[in-house]
Amino acid sequence: MKGRINFDWLVLIQMVIGYEWLQSGWEKIHSGTFASTIGKTLAAFTAAKNPNGWYVDFLKSSAIPNKELFANLTMYGELLVGIALLGGGLLLLFTSLGGYARAYFWVLLAALVGGALMNLNFYFAAGWTSPSTSSVNVIMFLIELILIGFVFKFLTKEELK
């Protein structure tokens, strides 16, 4: 019983992270202004105070010239990660995965890696602007790493092979 309670807490944490991604992606898509304003936002992230010179170079050389692509990857990436984490959590809590367990955990792994990469991206872009921006991205990144570890644990179980 103790193992199931701990598992349920991990799934609940996964769902909270998923909700945050889903809400963020949906707001960006629904507002209709994210794609048109991302150039200004990215330019602000290249400000002289940004301590991550290599990341500023990436923004200037890759993200800003391809701002429409970057905007779409961000919006829909957040939405898809949110759907996968939140929906996947509901599946884990209320259904038996049966023969689909291995495929489920691979999708979950992809969502967690995508979320972790986006958190790193946001941290390097804007973490220097405020302690709250920095800390929320670090916390989400660490939680996603912990969940990735648990997913690897499940993927290596014999009954899933």
N, C-alpha and C positions, 0 to 999 in steps of 0.2 A: 504494500500500500504506500509506503514511504516513497518508493521510486516513482510511482504514478503521480503523487502530489508534486514532487520536484519537476517532473516532466510537464505537468500542467502549468506550472509557473513559468517555465521556459517558453511554452507555447503562448501564454498570455503576454509575455514580454515581446515575443516575436510579433504578435498581433498589434500591440501598441506601436511598435516601430513601423509596422506595415500601414497602420492608420495614418501616421504622420506623413509617410511617403505618399499615400493615396491622396490625402487632403492637399498636400503641397502641389502635387502634379495636377490635380483637378482644378485648383485655384488658378494655376498658370494657364491651363487650357481654356477654362471657362471665362477668364477675364478678357481674353482676346488681345491683351496689350503686351504680354510677356515677350513675344517674338519681336515686336517692333521696338521695344525698349532695351533689349538685352545688350545692344551695342554700347549704350551709355553706361549700363551697369558694368560690363566688362572693362570699359575704359576707366571707370572709377576704381576697379580692382587693380589697375596698373599704376595707381598713384605712387608717388615717390616714397611713401611711408610703408609700402608693402615690403616686408623683409625677405620675401621669397623671390629673389631676382630671377632664378631659373623658371619659376612659375609665371612671372610677369612676361618673360621672353616667350613662353608657350602661348599665353593669351594674345600677345601682340602678333606672333607669327602664325598661329593656327586658329585660335578661337575667334578672334575679332574678324579676320578676313572671311571666315565661314560662320558668321553669327547666326544665320538662319538655320543651318544644320545643327549648330550647337544648341540653339533654342529648342528645336524639335527633339533632339536627343535628351535634353534635360527634362522637358515637359513630359514626354511619353515614357522616358526611363523611370522617372519618379512614379508615374501612374502605374506602370507595369510592375515595378518592384512592390508598390503598395498592394496591388491586387494579389500578387503571388504570396506575399507574406501574410496578409490578412485572410485571404481566402484559403490559403494553405493551412493556416492555424485553425480555422473553422473545420476544415476536413479532418485534421488530426484529432481534434477534440470530439467530433460527433460522428465519425465514420470509421470503418475499417478499410485500410488501403488495399488489403489483399495483395493481388499480384502486381499492383501498380506502385508499391512502396518504393522500389528502386527509382522509377521514373519521377515520382513525387520528390524524392530527396535530391535528385539532380536539378530539378526545377527550383527547389528551395535553395540549393547551393548557388545557382546562377543569380537568383534574386538577392541573396545576401552579399555575394561578391559585388554585384552591381550597386547595391546600396552603400557598401563600404567604400567603393571607389568614388561614388558621388559625395559621400561625406568628406573624404580626403580632398576632393576637388574643391568643395565649399570651404573647407578649413584653410587650404592654401590661398584661395581667392580672397576670402573675407575674414578669416579668423583673427587677423591683426586689427580689425576694426572695433571689436569689443570683446570683453571677457565672455559674455553670454554666447556670442556667435562662435567663439573658439570652443567653449566647453560643451555646448550641445552637440557639435559635430564630433568632438573627441569621444564623448560618452556614447553616441550612437555608433560610431566606428568600433569602439571596444565591445559593445554589446553584439554587434554583427560578427566580430571576430570570434567571440565566445560561441555564438550560435553556429558559425561555420565549423568550429571544432566539434560540436555535438552532431552536426550533419555528417561530418567525416566519420565519426564514431558509428553512426547508424549505417553508413554506406559500406563500412568494412565488416559489418556483421555477416556471419555465414548464411543466415536465413534469407538475406537479401540478395545473395549471389546466385 
